[in-house]
Amino acid sequence: MDEFIKQNYGFIAHGVEFLAAVVGLIFYEKYRLTAVKYFILFLIYLSVCDFINLYTLFVKPDEILDFLEGTVFEKNYWWATSYWNIGAILFFSFFYNKILKGNGFKKFIKISTYIFLIFSLIYIALNKEEFFVRFFPIISILGAIIIFQCAVFYFIEILRSDKILTFYKSMNFYISLAIFIWWLIITPIVFYDVYYSYDIEKSFKDWDFVILRREIYLFSNIFMYLTYTFALIWCKPEND
């Protein structure tokens, strides 16, 4: 099982993500008049960014990007931090400001997001060398807090409204449920990312942790993106 995941992790993880993006494109017209259209574009954005993230496969001798060896761009920590740990948080803040009704909730999320963005940029500026060689747990944790806020505020509004009777038909509900569970599972891992680093021979220091980490990410991604795929097909558009 470990060897299978080691060899096929990328194919499976990117496969379910790409599937969700393709299904979103197919059903785009269905959600064109709702905020879900932005989420579909976000799925496409993630697929493109994750594809770019694979550039490190070609940073090897005699490969097309061999000139990046020994530079700060040799690893993709900087790119993943930019488009996911920061970019995804900004998107969900925008998305929930589209679907939430309460101005108080919206204002709270906006303020929290501004603080998160300013802190992240300052923290990266102060640790610019480490930005290229590792992930920043503090940014991941603060981002998770933003996600939890957004999802919880949405669930509160659902409980307070008549939508509680038909929540299972709402695409917004499945978006909130899946991203809440995904971040709840993944966030604790960031405290152990020190083991997800390289030795002087450019090999992972602790392959046991690497395999465990990949297993958790893989099954979390499968759950999240298959949930989105199912929901895009099954749910009915709603007036946001």
DRENPARO-239048 format. One line per 5 residues: number of its first residue (from 1); their letters; for each residue x, y, z of N, C-alpha, C, O. Coordinates in steps of 0.05 Angstrom, whole numbers, plus 32768, in hexadecimal, padded with zeros to 4 digits. Layout:
residues N
NUM = A = X:Y:Z:X:Y:Z:X:Y:Z:X:Y:Z ~ ...;
//
This chain:
residues 240
1 = MDEFI = 8011:7FE8:8000:8000:8000:8000:8011:8019:8000:800C:802C:7FF1 ~ 8026:8019:8011:8038:8030:8012:8046:8035:7FF8:8048:804C:7FEF ~ 804F:801F:7FEB:805D:8022:7FD2:8049:802C:7FBC:8051:803B:7FAA ~ 8031:8022:7FBD:801D:802A:7FA9:8017:8048:7FAC:8016:8056:7F98 ~ 8014:8052:7FC4:8010:806F:7FC9:8028:807F:7FC0:8025:8095:7FB4;
6 = KQNYG = 8040:8075:7FC6:8058:8083:7FBF:805A:8087:7FA1:8064:809B:7F97 ~ 8051:8073:7F92:8054:8074:7F75:803C:8081:7F67:803F:808C:7F51 ~ 8025:8081:7F73:800D:808A:7F66:7FFF:80A2:7F73:7FE9:80AA:7F6B ~ 800B:80AC:7F88:7FFF:80C2:7F97:7FF7:80D9:7F85:7FE0:80E2:7F86 ~ 8009:80E3:7F75:8004:80FA:7F64:7FED:80F5:7F50:7FDC:8106:7F4C;
11 = FIAHG = 7FEE:80DE:7F44:7FD9:80D7:7F30:7FBD:80D7:7F3C:7FAB:80E2:7F30 ~ 7FBA:80CA:7F53:7FA0:80C8:7F60:7F97:80E3:7F6A:7F80:80EB:7F66 ~ 7FA9:80F1:7F79:7FA1:810B:7F85:7F9A:811F:7F70:7F85:812D:7F73 ~ 7FA9:8121:7F5B:7FA3:8134:7F45:7F8C:812B:7F34:7F7D:813B:7F29 ~ 7F88:8110:7F33:7F72:8105:7F23:7F57:810D:7F2E:7F46:8116:7F1F;
16 = VEFLA = 7F53:810A:7F49:7F39:8112:7F54:7F34:8130:7F53:7F1E:8139:7F50 ~ 7F4A:813F:7F56:7F48:815C:7F54:7F40:8164:7F38:7F2E:8175:7F34 ~ 7F4C:8158:7F24:7F46:815E:7F08:7F2A:8156:7F01:7F1C:8164:7EF2 ~ 7F21:813F:7F0C:7F06:8136:7F08:7EF1:814A:7F11:7EDE:8150:7F03 ~ 7EF6:8155:7F29:7EE3:8169:7F34:7EE3:8182:7F23:7ECD:818D:7F1E;
21 = AVVGL = 7EFA:818A:7F19:7EFB:81A2:7F08:7EED:819D:7EED:7EDE:81AF:7EE3 ~ 7EF0:8186:7EE1:7EE3:8180:7EC8:7EC5:817E:7ECB:7EB6:8189:7EBB ~ 7EBC:8171:7EE1:7E9F:8170:7EE6:7E94:818C:7EEB:7E7E:8192:7EE2 ~ 7EA3:819C:7EF9:7E9B:81B8:7EFD:7E97:81C7:7EE3:7E84:81D6:7EDF ~ 7EAA:81C3:7ED0:7EA7:81D0:7EB6:7E8F:81C6:7EA7:7E81:81D5:7E9A;
26 = IFYEK = 7E8A:81AC:7EA8:7E72:81A0:7E9B:7E58:81AC:7EA5:7E46:81B1:7E96 ~ 7E57:81B0:7EC0:7E3F:81BA:7ECC:7E40:81D8:7ED2:7E30:81E2:7EE1 ~ 7E53:81E6:7EC5:7E56:8203:7ECB:7E3C:8212:7EC5:7E34:8223:7ED4 ~ 7E30:820C:7EAE:7E17:821A:7EA6:7E01:8217:7EBB:7DF1:8229:7EBF ~ 7E01:8200:7EC8:7DED:81FA:7EDD:7DEF:820E:7EF4:7DDB:8216:7F00;
31 = YRLTA = 7E08:8215:7EFB:7E0D:8227:7F12:7E15:8243:7F0A:7E1E:8253:7F1A ~ 7E11:824A:7EF1:7E1B:8264:7EE6:7E10:827C:7EF5:7E1E:8290:7EF8 ~ 7DF8:827A:7EFF:7DEB:8291:7F0D:7DEE:828F:7F2B:7DE1:829E:7F39 ~ 7DFF:827E:7F35:7E04:827C:7F52:7E21:8280:7F58:7E32:8281:7F46 ~ 7E28:8282:7F72:7E44:8286:7F7A:7E54:826D:7F75:7E6D:826E:7F76;
36 = VKYFI = 7E47:8256:7F70:7E56:823D:7F6C:7E68:823F:7F53:7E7B:8231:7F50 ~ 7E60:8251:7F40:7E70:8255:7F28:7E8D:825D:7F30:7EA0:8255:7F23 ~ 7E90:826D:7F45:7EAA:8275:7F4E:7EB9:825D:7F59:7ED2:825A:7F56 ~ 7EAB:824B:7F66:7EB8:8233:7F72:7EC2:8221:7F5B:7ED7:8215:7F5D ~ 7EB2:821F:7F46:7EBB:820F:7F2F:7ED4:821A:7F23:7EE7:820C:7F1C;
41 = LFLIY = 7ED5:8235:7F20:7EEE:8241:7F16:7F05:823D:7F29:7F1C:823A:7F21 ~ 7EFF:823B:7F43:7F14:8236:7F57:7F1F:821A:7F54:7F37:8215:7F57 ~ 7F0E:8206:7F4E:7F17:81EB:7F49:7F29:81EA:7F31:7F3D:81DB:7F32 ~ 7F23:81F9:7F1D:7F35:81FA:7F05:7F4F:8207:7F0D:7F64:81FE:7F05 ~ 7F4E:821C:7F1C:7F66:822A:7F26:7F78:8217:7F35:7F90:8217:7F31;
46 = LSVCD = 7F6C:8206:7F47:7F7C:81F3:7F56:7F89:81DF:7F44:7FA0:81D7:7F48 ~ 7F7A:81D5:7F30:7F85:81C1:7F1E:7F9D:81CC:7F0F:7FB2:81BE:7F0C ~ 7F9B:81E5:7F06:7FB1:81F1:7EF7:7FC9:81F6:7F09:7FE0:81F0:7F02 ~ 7FC4:8200:7F21:7FDA:8206:7F34:7FE7:81EC:7F3D:8000:81EB:7F40 ~ 7FD8:81D7:7F42:7FE4:81BD:7F49:7FF4:81B2:7F33:8009:81A5:7F37;
51 = FINLY = 7FEC:81B6:7F1A:7FFB:81AD:7F03:8016:81BC:7F02:802B:81B0:7EFD ~ 8015:81D6:7F06:802E:81E6:7F07:8040:81DD:7F1E:8058:81DD:7F1B ~ 8033:81D4:7F33:8042:81CB:7F4B:8054:81B3:7F45:8067:81AD:7F54 ~ 804F:81A5:7F2F:805E:818E:7F27:8078:8195:7F19:8087:8183:7F10 ~ 807E:81AF:7F17:8096:81B7:7F08:80AF:81AB:7F14:80C3:81A8:7F07;
56 = TLFVK = 80AE:81A5:7F2F:80C6:819B:7F3C:80CF:8180:7F31:80E6:8178:7F34 ~ 80BD:8172:7F23:80C4:8158:7F17:80D8:815B:7F01:80E6:8148:7EFA ~ 80DA:8174:7EF7:80ED:8179:7EE1:8105:8189:7EE9:8115:8192:7ED8 ~ 8108:818D:7F03:8120:819B:7F0E:8134:8185:7F15:813A:8180:7F2C ~ 813F:8179:7F00:8153:8163:7F03:8167:8166:7EED:8162:8173:7ED9;
61 = PDEIL = 817E:815A:7EF1:8193:815B:7EDB:8187:8150:7EC1:817A:813C:7EC0 ~ 818D:815F:7EAC:8185:8158:7E90:8167:815A:7E8C:815D:8151:7E77 ~ 8158:8166:7E9F:813C:816C:7E9B:8138:8189:7E92:814B:8199:7E93 ~ 8120:818F:7E89:811B:81AA:7E7D:811F:81C0:7E91:8125:81D7:7E89 ~ 811B:81BB:7EAB:811E:81D0:7EBF:8137:81CC:7ED1:8138:81D4:7EE8;
66 = DFLEG = 814B:81BF:7EC6:8163:81B9:7ED5:8172:81D3:7EDE:8181:81D2:7EF1 ~ 816C:81E9:7ED0:8179:8202:7ED8:816F:820D:7EF3:817B:821F:7EFE ~ 8159:8202:7EFD:814F:820A:7F17:815C:81FC:7F2F:8158:8203:7F46 ~ 816D:81E8:7F28:817B:81DA:7F3E:818D:81ED:7F4D:819C:81FC:7F41 ~ 818B:81EB:7F67:819C:81FD:7F78:8191:8218:7F7C:819D:8228:7F8A;
71 = TVFEK = 817A:821F:7F70:816E:8239:7F73:8157:8237:7F88:8151:8221:7F91 ~ 814C:824D:7F90:8136:824D:7FA4:811D:8241:7F99:810B:8239:7FA8 ~ 811B:823E:7F7E:8103:8232:7F72:8106:8214:7F6D:80F5:8208:7F60 ~ 811A:8208:7F78:811E:81EB:7F74:8107:81DB:7F80:80FF:81C7:7F74 ~ 80FD:81E4:7F97:80E5:81D7:7FA3:80CD:81E9:7FA0:80CF:8200:7F99;
76 = NYWWA = 80B5:81DD:7FA3:809D:81EC:7F9E:808E:81F5:7FB7:8076:81FB:7FB6 ~ 809C:81F7:7FCE:808F:8200:7FE6:8083:821C:7FE2:806D:8222:7FEB ~ 8092:822E:7FD5:8089:824A:7FD0:8070:824B:7FC0:805E:825B:7FC6 ~ 806E:823A:7FAC:8057:823A:7F9A:803E:822F:7FA9:8028:823A:7FA7 ~ 8041:8218:7FB7:802B:820C:7FC5:8020:821F:7FDB:8008:8221:7FDF;
81 = TSYWN = 8033:822C:7FE9:802A:823F:7FFE:801A:8256:7FF1:8007:825F:7FFD ~ 8023:825F:7FDA:8016:8276:7FCD:7FFA:8270:7FC3:7FE7:827E:7FCA ~ 7FF8:825A:7FB4:7FDE:8256:7FA7:7FCA:8247:7FB8:7FB2:8249:7FB4 ~ 7FD4:8237:7FCC:7FC1:8228:7FDD:7FBF:8234:7FF9:7FA9:823C:8001 ~ 7FD5:8235:8008:7FD3:823F:8024:7FCA:825B:8026:7FBE:8263:803A;
86 = IGAIL = 7FCF:826B:8011:7FC5:8287:8012:7FAF:828B:7FFD:7F9A:8295:8004 ~ 7FB4:8283:7FE4:7FA0:8287:7FCF:7F85:827A:7FD4:7F70:8287:7FD0 ~ 7F85:8262:7FDE:7F6C:8254:7FE3:7F5C:8261:7FF9:7F44:8262:7FF8 ~ 7F6A:826B:800D:7F5D:8279:8024:7F4F:8292:801A:7F38:8298:8021 ~ 7F5D:82A1:8008:7F51:82B9:7FFD:7F38:82B3:7FED:7F24:82C1:7FEE;
91 = FFSFF = 7F3A:829D:7FDE:7F22:8295:7FCE:7F0A:828F:7FE0:7EF4:8299:7FDB ~ 7F0E:827E:7FF4:7EF8:8276:8005:7EEC:828E:8014:7ED4:828F:8019 ~ 7EFD:82A1:801C:7EF3:82B9:8028:7EE0:82C8:8014:7ECB:82D1:801C ~ 7EE9:82CA:7FFB:7ED9:82D7:7FE7:7EBF:82C7:7FE2:7EA9:82D3:7FE0 ~ 7EC1:82AD:7FE0:7EAA:829C:7FDA:7E95:829E:7FF0:7E7D:82A0:7FEA;
96 = YNKIL = 7E9D:829C:8009:7E8A:829D:801F:7E7E:82B9:8023:7E68:82BC:802D ~ 7E8C:82CD:801A:7E80:82E8:801A:7E6A:82EA:8004:7E5A:82FC:8005 ~ 7E6B:82D8:7FF1:7E56:82D7:7FDD:7E3D:82C8:7FE6:7E27:82CF:7FDF ~ 7E41:82B3:7FF7:7E2A:82A2:7FFD:7E1E:82A8:8019:7E08:82A0:801F ~ 7E2E:82B4:802B:7E23:82BA:8045:7E10:82D2:8044:7E13:82E3:8033;
101 = KGNGF = 7DFD:82D2:8055:7DE8:82E7:8056:7DEE:82FC:806B:7DEA:8314:8066 ~ 7DF8:82F4:8082:7DFC:8306:8098:7E14:8319:8093:7E2A:8310:808E ~ 7E0F:8333:8095:7E25:8346:8091:7E3A:8344:80A7:7E52:8349:80A2 ~ 7E31:833C:80BF:7E44:8339:80D5:7E58:8323:80CF:7E70:8326:80D4 ~ 7E4F:830C:80C5:7E60:82F6:80BE:7E73:82FE:80A8:7E8B:82F8:80A8;
106 = KKFIK = 7E68:830C:8094:7E79:8315:807D:7E8F:8327:8086:7EA6:8324:807E ~ 7E88:833A:8097:7E9C:834E:80A0:7EB1:8340:80B1:7EC9:8347:80AE ~ 7EA9:832D:80C1:7EBD:831F:80D2:7ED0:830F:80C0:7EE9:830F:80C6 ~ 7EC6:8302:80AC:7ED8:82F3:809A:7EEB:8305:808A:7F02:82FF:8087 ~ 7EE0:831C:8081:7EF1:832F:8073:7F08:8339:8084:7F1F:833A:807C;
111 = ISTYI = 7F02:8341:809D:7F17:834B:80AF:7F2B:8335:80B5:7F43:833A:80B4 ~ 7F21:831D:80BA:7F33:8306:80C0:7F46:8301:80A8:7F5D:82FB:80AC ~ 7F3A:8302:8090:7F4A:82FD:8078:7F5F:8312:8073:7F76:830B:806B ~ 7F58:832B:8077:7F6C:8341:8074:7F83:833D:8088:7F9B:8340:8081 ~ 7F7C:8336:80A1:7F91:8331:80B5:7FA3:831A:80AD:7FBB:831B:80AF;
116 = FLIFS = 7F96:8304:80A3:7FA4:82ED:809A:7FB7:82F3:8083:7FCF:82EC:8084 ~ 7FAE:8302:806F:7FBE:8308:8058:7FD5:831A:8060:7FEC:8315:8057 ~ 7FD0:832F:806F:7FE6:8341:8078:7FFB:8332:8088:8013:8336:8084 ~ 7FF1:8322:809B:8004:8313:80AC:8015:8300:809A:802D:82FE:809E ~ 8008:82F2:8087:8016:82DE:8077:802C:82EC:8066:8042:82E2:8064;
121 = LIYIA = 8025:8303:805A:8039:8311:804A:8050:831B:805A:8067:8319:8052 ~ 804B:8325:8072:8060:832F:8084:8071:8317:808D:808A:8319:808D ~ 8064:8301:8094:8073:82EA:809E:8085:82DE:8088:809C:82D7:808E ~ 807B:82DD:8070:808B:82D4:8059:80A2:82E6:8054:80B9:82DD:804F ~ 809D:8301:8055:80B2:8314:8051:80C9:8311:8065:80E0:8315:805F;
126 = LNKEE = 80C1:830C:807E:80D5:8309:8094:80E3:82EE:8093:80F8:82EA:80A0 ~ 80D7:82DA:8085:80E3:82BF:8083:80E5:82B7:8066:80DF:82A0:805F ~ 80EE:82C9:8055:80ED:82C5:8038:8100:82AD:8030:80FA:82A0:801C ~ 8115:82A8:803E:8126:8292:8037:8118:8277:803C:811A:8265:802C ~ 810B:8275:8053:80FD:825C:805A:80E4:8258:8049:80DA:8242:8046;
131 = FFVRF = 80D9:826E:803D:80C2:826C:802B:80C6:8259:8014:80B3:824D:800A ~ 80DF:8255:800C:80E6:8244:7FF5:80EE:8227:7FFD:80F2:8216:7FEC ~ 80F0:8222:8017:80FA:8207:801F:80E7:81F8:8032:80EC:81E1:8039 ~ 80D1:8205:803B:80BF:81F7:804D:80A4:8206:804D:80A1:821D:8045 ~ 8090:81F8:8058:8076:8204:805C:8076:8212:8077:8085:820C:8089;
136 = FPIIS = 8064:8226:807A:8062:8235:8093:8049:822B:80A2:8032:8232:809A ~ 804C:821D:80B8:8035:8213:80C7:8022:8229:80D0:800A:8225:80D0 ~ 802D:8240:80D8:801C:8255:80E2:8009:825F:80CD:7FF2:8266:80D4 ~ 8012:8261:80B4:8000:826A:809E:7FEA:8255:8099:7FD3:825C:8095 ~ 7FF1:823B:809A:7FDD:8226:8096:7FC8:8227:80AC:7FB0:8223:80A7;
141 = ILGAI = 7FD1:822B:80C5:7FBF:822B:80DC:7FAC:8243:80DA:7F94:8240:80DF ~ 7FB7:825A:80D5:7FA6:8272:80D2:7F92:826F:80BB:7F7B:8278:80BD ~ 7F9C:8263:80A6:7F8A:825E:808F:7F73:824B:8096:7F5C:824F:808E ~ 7F7A:8237:80A6:7F65:8224:80AF:7F50:8232:80C0:7F38:822B:80BE ~ 7F59:8245:80D0:7F46:8254:80E1:7F32:8263:80CF:7F1A:8264:80D6;
146 = IIFQC = 7F3C:826F:80BA:7F2B:827E:80A7:7F16:826B:809B:7EFE:8271:809A ~ 7F1F:8253:8093:7F0D:823F:8087:7EF8:8237:809B:7EE1:8235:8094 ~ 7F01:8231:80B3:7EED:8228:80C8:7ED9:823E:80CD:7EC1:8238:80D0 ~ 7EE2:8257:80CE:7ECF:826D:80D1:7EBA:826D:80BB:7EA2:826F:80C1 ~ 7EC3:826C:80A3:7EB1:826D:808C:7E9C:8257:808D:7E84:825B:808A;
151 = AVFYF = 7EA6:823E:8091:7E94:8227:8091:7E80:8228:80A9:7E69:8223:80A5 ~ 7E8A:822F:80C0:7E79:8230:80D8:7E64:8246:80D4:7E4C:8242:80DB ~ 7E6B:825D:80CA:7E58:8272:80C6:7E42:8269:80B2:7E2A:826F:80B5 ~ 7E4A:825A:809D:7E37:8250:808A:7E24:823C:8098:7E0C:823E:8093 ~ 7E2F:822A:80A7:7E1E:8216:80B5:7E0A:8224:80C8:7DF3:821C:80CB;
156 = IEILR = 7E13:8239:80D6:7E02:8248:80E8:7DEB:8254:80D8:7DD4:8253:80E1 ~ 7DF1:8260:80C1:7DDB:826C:80B1:7DC8:8257:80A7:7DB0:825C:80A6 ~ 7DD2:8240:80A0:7DC1:822A:8097:7DAE:8222:80AE:7D96:821E:80A9 ~ 7DB8:821F:80C6:7DA8:8217:80DD:7D93:822B:80E4:7D7E:8225:80EE ~ 7D98:8245:80DE:7D86:825A:80E4:7D71:825F:80CF:7D5E:826E:80D3;
161 = SDKIL = 7D74:8252:80B8:7D62:8258:80A2:7D51:823F:809A:7D55:8229:80A4 ~ 7D3F:8243:8087:7D2F:822D:807C:7D3F:821A:806B:7D36:8204:8065 ~ 7D58:8222:8064:7D68:8211:8053:7D70:81F7:8061:7D7A:81E4:8055 ~ 7D6D:81F6:807C:7D74:81DE:808B:7D63:81C6:8081:7D6B:81AF:8084 ~ 7D4C:81CC:8075:7D3A:81B7:806C:7D44:81AA:8052:7D3E:8194:804C;
166 = TFYKS = 7D54:81B9:8043:7D5E:81AF:8029:7D7C:81B2:8026:7D87:81B5:8010 ~ 7D8B:81B3:803D:7DA8:81B8:803C:7DB7:81A4:802B:7DCB:81AA:801E ~ 7DAC:818B:802A:7DBA:8175:801C:7DB9:8178:7FFE:7DC5:8169:7FEF ~ 7DAA:818C:7FF4:7DA8:8191:7FD8:7DBA:81A9:7FD0:7DBB:81B0:7FB8 ~ 7DC7:81B5:7FE3:7DD7:81CD:7FDE:7DF4:81C7:7FD8:7E01:81BA:7FE8;
171 = MNFYI = 7DFE:81D2:7FC2:7E1A:81CF:7FBC:7E2B:81DE:7FD0:7E41:81D5:7FD7 ~ 7E21:81F4:7FDA:7E30:8203:7FEE:7E35:81F3:8007:7E4A:81F6:8014 ~ 7E22:81E2:800E:7E24:81D1:8026:7E3B:81BD:8022:7E4B:81B9:8034 ~ 7E3C:81B0:800B:7E51:819C:8007:7E6D:81A9:8004:7E80:819D:800C ~ 7E6E:81C1:7FF9:7E87:81D0:7FF8:7E91:81D5:8015:7EA8:81D0:801B;
176 = SLAIF = 7E7F:81DE:8026:7E86:81E5:8041:7E8D:81CC:8051:7EA1:81CC:8060 ~ 7E7E:81B7:804E:7E83:819E:805D:7E9E:8192:8055:7EAE:818B:8067 ~ 7EA3:8190:803B:7EBC:8183:8032:7ED5:8193:803A:7EE8:8188:8043 ~ 7ED4:81AE:8036:7EEC:81BE:803C:7EF0:81BF:805B:7F07:81C0:8064 ~ 7EDB:81BF:806A:7EDD:81BF:8087:7EEB:81A6:8091:7EFD:81A6:80A1;
181 = IWWLI = 7EE1:818F:8087:7EED:8175:808F:7F09:8172:8086:7F1B:8169:8094 ~ 7F0F:817B:806D:7F2A:8179:8061:7F3E:8188:8073:7F53:817E:807A ~ 7F37:81A1:8079:7F49:81B1:8089:7F4C:81A7:80A6:7F61:81AA:80B2 ~ 7F36:819C:80B0:7F37:8191:80CB:7F4A:8179:80CC:7F58:8175:80E1 ~ 7F4C:8169:80B7:7F5D:8152:80B6:7F7A:815A:80B1:7F8D:8150:80BE;
186 = ITPIV = 7F7E:816D:809F:7F99:8174:8096:7FA8:8186:80A9:7FC0:8184:80AB ~ 7F9A:8198:80B6:7FA7:81AC:80C6:7FBB:81A1:80DB:7FD1:81AB:80DD ~ 7FB4:818C:80EA:7FC7:8181:80FE:7FE1:8178:80F2:7FF6:8177:8100 ~ 7FE1:8171:80D8:7FFA:8166:80CC:800F:817B:80CA:8027:8175:80CA ~ 8007:8195:80C8:801B:81AA:80C3:802F:81AC:80DB:8045:81B6:80D7;
191 = FYDVY = 8027:81A2:80F2:8039:81A3:8109:8050:818F:8106:8064:8191:8114 ~ 804D:817C:80F4:8062:8168:80F0:8070:816B:80D5:8080:8159:80CE ~ 806C:8181:80C7:8078:8184:80AD:8096:8187:80AE:80A4:8187:809A ~ 80A1:818A:80C6:80BE:818A:80C9:80CA:8170:80BF:80E1:816F:80B6 ~ 80BA:815A:80C1:80C4:8140:80B7:80C0:813E:8099:80CB:812B:808D;
196 = YSYDI = 80B2:8151:808D:80AE:8150:8070:80C3:8163:8063:80BC:8176:8056 ~ 80DC:815C:8068:80F2:816C:805E:8107:8159:8053:8105:8141:8055 ~ 811C:8165:8047:8131:8155:8039:814B:8155:8049:8151:8167:8058 ~ 815A:813F:8044:8175:813E:804F:8189:8149:803B:8180:8153:8026 ~ 81A2:8146:8040:81B6:8152:802E:81B7:8143:8013:81C2:814E:8000;
201 = EKSFK = 81AC:812B:8012:81AB:811D:7FF9:8191:8122:7FE9:818B:8114:7FD6 ~ 8182:8136:7FF2:8169:813E:7FE6:8154:8127:7FE5:8145:8124:7FD3 ~ 8154:8117:7FFB:8140:8103:7FFF:8131:8109:8018:813C:8115:802B ~ 8119:8100:801A:8109:8105:8032:8117:80F9:804B:8120:80E2:8049 ~ 8117:8108:8061:8124:80FE:8079:8114:80E7:8086:8120:80D4:8090;
206 = DWDFV = 80FA:80E8:8085:80E9:80D5:8092:80D3:80CB:807F:80BE:80D7:807D ~ 80D9:80B5:8071:80C6:80AB:805D:80AD:80A0:806A:8097:80A1:805D ~ 80AE:8097:8082:8096:808D:8090:8082:80A3:8093:806A:80A0:808E ~ 808B:80BB:809C:8079:80D1:809F:8070:80DB:8083:8058:80E2:8080 ~ 8081:80DB:806F:8079:80E4:8055:8062:80D2:804A:804F:80DD:803F;
211 = ILRRE = 8065:80B8:804E:804F:80A6:8044:8036:80AB:8053:8020:80AC:8048 ~ 8038:80AE:806E:8020:80B3:807E:8013:80CD:8076:7FFA:80CF:8073 ~ 8023:80E2:8072:8019:80FC:8069:800B:80FA:804F:7FF5:8105:804B ~ 8017:80EB:803C:800A:80E8:8022:7FF1:80D9:8023:7FDE:80DF:8015 ~ 7FEF:80C4:8034:7FD7:80B5:8038:7FC0:80C7:8042:7FAA:80C6:8038;
216 = IYLFS = 7FC6:80D7:8056:7FB2:80E9:8061:7FA9:80FD:804C:7F91:8102:8049 ~ 7FBC:8109:803E:7FB5:811D:802A:7FA5:810F:8013:7F91:811A:8009 ~ 7FAE:80F7:800B:7FA1:80EA:7FF5:7F83:80E4:7FFB:7F72:80EA:7FEB ~ 7F7E:80D7:8012:7F63:80D0:8018:7F52:80E8:801E:7F3A:80E8:8019 ~ 7F5E:80FD:8029:7F4F:8116:802E:7F48:8123:8013:7F31:812D:8010;
221 = NIFMY = 7F5A:8123:8000:7F55:812E:7FE6:7F40:811F:7FD7:7F2E:812A:7FCA ~ 7F41:8104:7FD9:7F2D:80F3:7FCC:7F12:80FA:7FD7:7EFE:80FD:7FC8 ~ 7F0F:80FB:7FF1:7EF6:8102:7FFE:7EEC:811D:7FF5:7ED5:8120:7FED ~ 7EFD:8131:7FF6:7EF4:814C:7FEF:7EEC:814F:7FD2:7ED6:8159:7FCD ~ 7EFD:8147:7FC0:7EF7:814B:7FA4:7EE1:8139:7F99:7ED2:8142:7F87;
226 = LTYTF = 7EDE:8121:7FA4:7EC8:8110:7F9B:7EAD:811B:7FA7:7E98:8119:7F9A ~ 7EAF:8128:7FBE:7E97:8135:7FC9:7E8F:814C:7FB7:7E77:814F:7FB1 ~ 7EA2:815C:7FAE:7E9C:8172:7F9C:7E91:8167:7F81:7E7D:8172:7F76 ~ 7E9D:8152:7F77:7E94:8146:7F5E:7E77:813D:7F60:7E66:8143:7F4F ~ 7E71:812E:7F75:7E55:8124:7F79:7E42:813C:7F7C:7E2D:813C:7F70;
231 = ALIWC = 7E49:814F:7F8C:7E37:8166:7F92:7E32:8176:7F79:7E1B:817F:7F74 ~ 7E46:817B:7F68:7E42:818A:7F50:7E2E:817D:7F3D:7E1F:818A:7F30 ~ 7E2E:8163:7F3D:7E1C:8153:7F2C:7E00:8153:7F39:7DEC:8156:7F2A ~ 7DFE:814E:7F53:7DE5:8148:7F60:7DD5:8161:7F69:7DBD:8161:7F69 ~ 7DE3:8175:7F72:7DD6:818C:7F7F:7DC7:819D:7F6B:7DCC:819C:7F52;
236 = KPEND = 7DB5:81AD:7F75:7DA6:81C0:7F65:7DB0:81DC:7F6A:7DB7:81E3:7F81 ~ 7DB1:81ED:7F56:7DBA:8209:7F5A:7DA6:8217:7F6D:7D8E:8212:7F6D ~ 7DB2:8228:7F7D:7DA1:8238:7F90:7DA7:8255:7F8D:7DBD:825C:7F85 ~ 7D94:8266:7F92:7D98:8283:7F90:7DA8:828C:7FA8:7D9E:828D:7FBF ~ 7DC1:8294:7FA4:7DD3:829D:7FB9:7DCC:82B9:7FC2:7DD9:82C4:7FD4;
//
